[in-house]
């Protein structure tokens, strides 16, 4: 019988000294590269604006049609011709404004497609349909 002696293996361990060194270098780098700004405050009395919040830029156009087929442009009832004119005017002001189409569930598809055609003819391509 031969007796084989195996060398004793050490348990694996993680040496954290190099990790701490790298962390200290990173902290030092960030502290050196940071920009420290001196913020100064001014003691100002701002004037009052009478027309604050009265911008004419429209965030979105809302076109609605009810079950009877009546059209509404941003909450105001309009005819088909007036709707076309209002959409054309708005597209000349801002051709990137989104259009939200709100239709009653009993509205004919013909009315919704009319709204979409009017918007696309005027150059307004960002059309969304609202649902519940």
N, C-alpha and C positions, 0 to 999 in steps of 0.2 A: 504494500500500500504506500502510495506516495502522498505526501502531505503538501497541499498547495496553499501558500500564504498569499492572500490578496491584500494589496495595499488599502488602507483605510481611506475612504472618500470623504471629503469635507462636505458639509451641507451647503447647497447653493444659497447665496445671499446677494442682495443688491447693494452695491456700493453707491451711496447717495452723495458722496463728496463731489464727484464731477457734476452731478445734477445741480447741486447748490452753487457751484462755481458758475455754471452757465446762467442760472437764475440771477445771480448777482450782477453778471455782465449785462444781461438784458435790462435789469432795473436801472443800472447806471446809464446805459444807452438812452433809455426813455427819459430819464431825468435830465440828461444833458440836451437832448433834442427837443424837449418841450419848450413851447413859447409862453413865457409869462407876460401877460398883458396887464398894464395898469389901467384899470377902468376908472375914469373920472366921471362924476355926475355933475350935471349942470342944473342950476336952480333956475328953471324957466317957467314962465306962466304962458301957457299956450292959448291962442285965441280961439274963440268959439266959432264953429262953422254952422251956419243955418241950414245948409243943404246936405248935411252929412247923411249918408246912406241912401241918397236919391240917385244912384247910378242908372243910366238908361240901358246899360248892357244887360242883355237877357241871358240867364244861365242855361235855360232850355226852353224850347217851345212845347206847349202842351196843346194838342189838338184832340178834341173829344167829339164823339158822335153818340147820340142817344138812340133808344129803340125806335123812335119815330123818324130817324134819319136827319135830325137837326145837327148842324156842325157848331162847335165852339172853339174859338181860338183864344187860348190863355184865359178861359173862363167867360168870354164874351160871345154871345150867339152871333154867327155870321152866315151869310149865304155862300153858295159854292164859289161864285165869282169873287166875293170879298175874301174868302179863304185863299183862293189862288193869288190874289193881289197881296195879301198880308204875308204869305209865304215867300213870294218873290221879293218883296221889300226886305224882309228879314234876311234872306239869302244874300242880298247885296250888301247888307250891313256886316254880316258875319256868316260865311259859308260853312263854318266848322261847328255851329251850334247844334246840339243834339235835339231830336224831335221825339217827344213821347206821345204815342197814340193811345188814347183811352177810349175803348168802345164798350158799349153795353153788350151783355151776352146775347141779347135778342137782335142785335144789329146785323143787317145783311152784310155779307162779305164784300159786296159791291161797294159799299160806302167806305170800308177800311182800305180796299185796294185803290179807291179814288184818292184818298188822303196820301197814300204811299206814292202814287204816281205824281201827284202835285208836288210833293216834296222832292222827289228825284228829278223831275223836270226843272225845278228851281236850283238844283245842285246841292241839296241837303241830303246826304247819304247816311247820316248817323240816325237811323230810325229804330226806336224801341217800342214794343207793345207791352202795355201794362196788363197784368193779370192779378188775380188774387191768390 
